[in-house]
Amino acid sequence: MQLLNGIDCADFDQEEGMPMPQITALFAVIVFVGFSTAVRAEILKREPPLGMLKPGQIALIDDGSCPKGKIKKVIGGDHVKVGGRSYVERKRMCVAR
């Protein structure tokens, strides 16, 4: 007799639960939603002003500053020079599209 948070596990029928097709459908929906939100990332024409990106927030910028086939990826910081509380500066890099 095993107890799970004070509940006797023998009280549960192991045959019952969510059927496999429902589990598969639920997993498919979760994966689809995850991919659809990743695909919808907005590409900006210019970099947002300092202080507009949250620390760690990622923005893709298509301003022509990167070589062909690449796009600028900017990761927001929180530097004291622009009113932030730490010394984390924005990071900029060119990444493949």
matplotlib code that plots the C-alpha trace (Angstrom):
import matplotlib.pyplot as plt

x = [0.0, 1.7, 0.6, 0.8, 0.4, -1.6, -3.9, -3.9, -2.9, -4.9, -8.0, -7.3, -8.1, -4.9, -7.0, -8.7, -7.2, -6.7, -6.9, -3.8, -5.5, -6.4, -2.9, -1.5, -3.9, -3.1, 0.7, 0.1, -1.8, 0.9, 3.7, 1.7, 1.1, 4.7, 5.9, 3.3, 4.3, 8.0, 7.3, 5.4, 8.4, 8.2, 11.0, 11.6, 13.0, 15.1, 16.4, 14.1, 15.4, 17.5, 15.3, 12.5, 13.7, 13.3, 16.5, 16.8, 14.1, 15.1, 14.4, 15.2, 16.2, 16.3, 18.1, 20.7, 23.6, 24.2, 25.6, 23.2, 21.2, 21.7, 19.6, 20.6, 19.6, 19.4, 19.1, 17.8, 19.9, 19.4, 22.4, 22.7, 23.7, 20.1, 18.3, 18.7, 19.7, 22.6, 25.5, 24.1, 24.4, 22.5, 24.0, 24.0, 24.9, 24.2, 22.4, 21.2, 17.6]
y = [0.0, 3.2, 6.6, 9.7, 12.9, 10.9, 9.3, 5.6, 4.9, 1.6, 3.8, 4.8, 2.5, 2.3, 1.4, 4.7, 7.9, 9.9, 7.6, 7.5, 9.3, 12.2, 12.4, 12.4, 15.1, 17.3, 16.9, 17.9, 21.0, 22.0, 21.5, 23.4, 26.4, 26.5, 26.5, 29.0, 31.5, 31.1, 31.6, 34.8, 36.6, 40.2, 41.6, 45.3, 47.8, 49.6, 49.0, 50.1, 53.0, 52.3, 51.3, 49.9, 46.3, 44.4, 42.6, 39.4, 40.3, 39.4, 41.6, 40.8, 43.9, 44.0, 47.3, 46.2, 46.3, 42.5, 40.6, 39.0, 36.1, 37.3, 39.5, 41.5, 39.9, 42.3, 41.1, 43.7, 44.9, 47.1, 49.4, 52.3, 54.7, 54.5, 54.5, 50.8, 49.2, 47.0, 47.1, 44.7, 46.2, 45.2, 42.5, 42.7, 39.9, 38.9, 35.5, 33.4, 34.1]
z = [0.0, -1.2, 0.0, -2.2, -0.3, 2.3, -0.3, -0.7, -4.3, -4.2, -4.3, -7.9, -10.8, -12.9, -16.0, -16.0, -17.0, -20.2, -23.3, -25.5, -28.5, -26.2, -24.8, -28.4, -29.5, -26.4, -27.1, -30.8, -29.8, -27.3, -29.9, -32.6, -30.3, -29.4, -33.0, -34.1, -31.5, -32.4, -36.1, -35.5, -34.2, -35.3, -37.4, -36.9, -39.4, -36.8, -33.3, -30.4, -28.3, -25.3, -22.3, -24.5, -24.4, -21.2, -19.9, -21.9, -24.4, -28.0, -31.0, -34.7, -36.6, -40.5, -40.9, -43.5, -41.1, -41.4, -44.4, -46.9, -45.5, -41.9, -39.5, -36.4, -33.1, -30.2, -26.6, -24.2, -21.2, -18.2, -18.1, -15.6, -18.5, -19.7, -16.3, -15.5, -12.3, -13.4, -15.8, -18.4, -21.8, -25.0, -27.0, -30.8, -33.2, -36.8, -37.0, -39.9, -41.0]

ax = plt.figure().add_subplot(projection="3d")
ax.plot(x, y, z, "-o")
ax.set_aspect("equal")
plt.show()
